[in-house]
Amino acid sequence: MTAALEELGWFVNDEGFFQNRKENRQASPTYPVGAEYYRLRDAVDAYLQEQLCTKYGFTRTLLPLAKDAAGKLPAVSAPIFLSPNALANEDTLVVLLMGKGESVAGAWVSRACIHFGLSVGSIFPYVEECLKRKWACVVLNPNVTSVAVQQDSTDGSGPASTALIDSLSIMGFSAEAIHRACLATKSHLDVEDCTNWLLAQSEYDDLVDNLNAPLTLAEKNTTIEKIPFNTSAQEHTLYVYDNFVNQAAARNILFTGTSFAGPCLVHLLENRSTKEGALSRLRAVAFTDSSHFLDCKDMQLSSTTITALQQLSRNWVQSTLPRDAPVSEPPRLHSWGVSAEETDHGCVPGRVVHSVFQYFDDHLSGKISETGNQPTE
């Protein structure tokens, strides 16, 4: 158990839910809220990454690699996680790709992990399935593209850019609040991420006063620095592919990811050849509520990308239909959609673990190549 989780008075109970020791109360969509929720979320994220290493034997590897770091490690870096002998495994490598928002290596969606337990919100069921099959696994961390760095200065003005302050101040947010949004989201330019964070904070009275309080000296002297070669989720995906996935010995490569993982994989398919390297060994892609049909709808995709999506991908989406039932005709941006039998976006990956691995098995066994990738009733 991480020290941060213990210090907050929380633990993981036998059912895999987060529970407050003092109040003997289990976390839920209505508890905790406000500042306590955000403190718990950060502790849970740290706990999940610790468990990947201590319970499952994964290796924590910092990006960029030393050859590309330009002397900036470890201050300007982010971790990914590799299962034991991930690159030497000659059978199958599964790439787990997180989405945007409250999603870090270890959690499909942190909120879902806290509210609905490890079996729903964490990647652990996927990791356990991989290890049970003796498959290798690499866990990407595409949301961590910047870090906050403390500068030796006495006249800092805060991390937010003038452009960001100008954009958000018209919505009624103070400069102090905008600077704190930058620190929380590790972004000094992203209007969407900072706006979403500010709106979430503004829901709770216990957070509003802190948002607008004068900046501390430490806050004033903190800057946000992009992680070299990992400045966006798409660039992070390419970097991990080039330096890890493409070096793997596995004869089968499988991808699964949620939400913005879809656009990241589309970007990868568009920028790396599917006729050589690891992508020539790509056997299946399991999206869980992927957003690629929205984020990539205006892109002119290559014929090879379209073919790969049509033949190798399936997207489990929010729906009340029975699980695995077809939900869209024709496919959304070349990926066939099936029901997750779930209407909460954050819970979709956790509800379809069995379906995803059955889909992988059907591809690897050749069953889908015989019957076609289009789902049937």
N, C-alpha and C positions, 0 to 999 in steps of 0.2 A: 504494500500500500504506500503510495507516495506521501511524503511528509505534508504536502499542501492539503491533501484530502483529509488526513488525520487532524491537522491543525484546525480545519474548518468544522470538525466534529462529524464528518460523514464517513461512511464505509459502504462496501458492496455486500449486500446480504446473500444468503444461500441461493436465492432465486435470480441473482444477477441484477438486482435493482439497487439504486443508490438510496441510502437510508440515513437520516439524521440520528446520531446516537443519543443526543441529549433529549430531543423531543420524541424519539422512537417513532418517527414519521417518515414514510417513504416519499421520495420525490414524485411529483405528478405535474400535469400541465398547469396547475394552480399553485404549486409549491415547489421550490421557493420562487420568489419574484424579486424584481428590482436588483439592487446591488448584490444581494446574497446570491441570486441566480448567476450573475456574471462571475462572481468569485468562484462559485462551484463549477461553472463551465470550464474555466481555466484549469482548475484542479483536475477535473475529469479528463480533459485533453492530455494533461501530463501523465495521469494514471494509465490511460490507454497506451501511450507510447512506451511507458515503463513496462507494461505487461507484454507488449510485443517482444521486448528483449528478454525479460526475466522468465516469463511463462512459456513463450513460444520459441525462444532461442534465436530471434532475429538479430541482425547486425544493424546498428545505427550508423549510417554513412552521411557525412556532410557534403553538401553541394554549395559551390562548385568544387570539383576535385582539385587537389593541390596544384596540378599542372596548369590550371586555369584561374587560380585564386588571386593572383597578383598581390600576395601578401595580406589579404583581407580576412583570412580565416583566423579564428572562428567567429569574429564579431559580425561579419556580413555573410551569413550562410544559413542553410536550412537542411533538416535531415530527411532522408528517405530510409526505408527499412527493407532489408533483404533476408529471406529465410536462409537457413543453413545450406551452404553449397549451392546457392541459387543459380549461379552462372555455370556451374559444372554439371548440373542435373541434365541428363541427356534425354529425358522423357518429355515433360511438359512444364512450361513456365506460364503462370497466371499473373497478369498485370492488373493490379487494383488501382483504380483512378478515382480520386475524390471529386466532388463538385465544387460549387462556389458557396459563399456565405459561411455559415457555421459548420464548416467541414474541414477537418485536418486529418493528417495521416493517423489512422486508428478509428476515426468516427466518420461514417457516411454523413451523418448530421448530428452535431453535438446535442442539440435540443432533444432529438428523438432518443438519443442514448440516455439522457438524464430522465426524461419523462416516461419512457417505455422499456428501459432496461438494455442490458448489453446484447441480448439476443436480437434486438430490433435495430438499435442505432449504431452499434459498433460493427467493425469488419471481422470480429472474432469468429463468427460462424463460417465465413468464407475461408479464413485462415485455417481453421480446424479441418474443414473439408479438404483443402489442399494438402495439408500435412498427412491426413488419413490416407490419401491416395498416393503419398510420396511424390507429390508435385511440388515444384519450386514456386516461389511467390515473391513479387516485388511490390512494395506499397509506395505509391507516389504521394507527393505533398504539394499539389499545384497551387494551393491558396497562399502559401508562404513565399511571396516573391519580393518582399521588402522587410527590413528590420529597423528597429529604432536604435539609434546610436547616440550615446551621450558624448557631447563635445566639451573640450576644455575651453570654456568661454564664459564671460560674465555679461555679455550684451546680446545674447540670443533673443529672438523674437517669437520663437515657437516653430513647430514643424510645418504648419499649413502654408501652402503657396498663396500669394496674393490673389491669383486667379480663382483658387478654390474658395477663399474667403468671400470674394466678390460674388461667386455663384450661389453660395449657401446663405449668405447674409440676407439676401432678398426673401428668403423663406422664414426670416425671423430669428435665425440662430446667431448667437453672439460669436465674436471672434474666439473667445476662450473655449466655447463649446466646440467650435470647428477644429481648433488645435487639438483638443482631446479626442475628437473623432479620428483625426490622423494618427494619433498615438495608439488608439485602440485597434484600428483597421490596418495599421502600418502602411498607410497610403496618404501621400500629400497631394495627389492629383485626382483620385477616383471619386467623382461626384456621387455616383450611385452607391458605392459602399459606404461612404461617409454619411450620406443622407439616410440610408437604412439604419445605420447604427444610431444616429441622432434621434430618429423617430422612435426607435425601440426604447432608448433611454428616457425620452420625454413622456413615456406612458406612466412613469413612476415618480411620485413626489420626492422620494428619498434620493433620487439621482439628479433632479433638476438643479438644486442649489449648488451641488458639487460641479455640475457642468459649467456653470456661469461664474464660478469663483475665480479670482485672479490666478494666473498661472504661477506655479512654483518656479524657482530658479532652475531646478532640474528639468521641468517641462519646457521652459524657454530655451534651454541649451541642448535639447534633443532634436536630432534631424532624422529623417526617414531616408534610408539608402536602399537602392535596388540591389538585389543579389545578382552578381554577374552571371550571365548565361541562363538566368532563371527569372527574367524580369516580368514574365507573364505566365499564365497557366499553360498556354500553348508552347512557349519557348521551353518551359520546364519539362513538358512532355517530350519534346524533341531531344533535349539534353539527356534525359534519362534513357530514352531509346538509343541514342547514339553510343552512350558510354556504358550502358548496362545490358539492356534487352538485346541489342544487336550483337553483343559479345557472348550471349548465352549459347550453351551447347544444345539446348532443348530442340527436339525435332518438331514440337508443337508449341505454338504461341497462342494464348487465349487472353482476351481483354474483357474486363467487366468494370463498369463505372456508372456513376449516377449524375444526373443533372448536367452541369457544364463539362463533364467528362466527354460527352458526345462531341461537342465542337472541338475539343482537344484532339480526339481521335481522328476526326475528319481532317483537321489541320495536319496531323501526322501522315495520313494517307495521301494528302495532296503534296506533301513535301519530301516524302521518301518513297523510293521505288518498291512496289509490291512484287517485283520480279526477282529481287535479290535481297540478301540479308534476312533479318528476322521476319520482315513482313511477307517474304515468300513462304514462310512457315506459319503464317496466320491462319488459324483453323476456324475460329468463331469469335464473335463479339456479342456480349450480353449487356445491353443498356438497361438501366433502371430509371425510368422517368427522365430520359435524356432530353436536353433542350436543343439538340442539334437541328431539329426540324424548324426551330424558330431562329436560332442564332446563325444558321448557315443557309437560310432559305434564299438569300440574294446572291450567294456565291455561284459562280460557274464551275461546277465540279467536273473533274476529268472523268473520262469513261472508266478508268481503272478504279477510281474511288466509288463511282456509282455501282459498278459490278461487285466490288467487295461488300458494300453495304447491302445490296440486294441478296447476295448469295450467302453472306456470313453473319449478318446481324439480325437481332431481334430486340425489341424495346418493350419492357414491361412497364405499363403506364397506369396512372390512377384510374380506377374504374370500380364499379360495383358488380360487374359481371363476374362469373366464376373464374377463378385463377386459370390463366393460360388460354382463356377464350379469346379469339380474334376480336379486335376492337376497331380496326380501321381498314377501309378498302377504298382506294389503293393505299399502299404503304406511305407513311409520312416521311418525306425526304429519303425514300429508298429503303427504309427500315420497317419491317413488318411489326405492327403493334399488337400486343396481347395484354390481357388484364392482369394486374397485380392483386386484384381483389382487395384493394386498399385505396382510401381517398386522402390520406395524409402523405404529401410528397416525401417527407423525411423518413417515413416508415417503409416506403416501397422496397428498398434493397433488402431489408430484414425479413420481409414477408415472402420473398421469392427465391430464397437460397436453394431449396431443393429443385425448383424449376430451372434455375440457371445452370446448375451442374448437370441436370438431366439433358439440357440443351447442349452443353459441352460434350457430354457422352455421346449423344446422337450424332454430332458432327464427327467426333473422333472415330466412331465405329463405322462411319460411312452411311448410316441410316438416312441422314438428311440429304446426302448427295443423291440417294436413290429416289427419295420421295419429293425432293424440292424443299426450299427453305420456307415457303409460304405456310403459315400455321393453318391447321384445320380444326374443325369443331371436335 
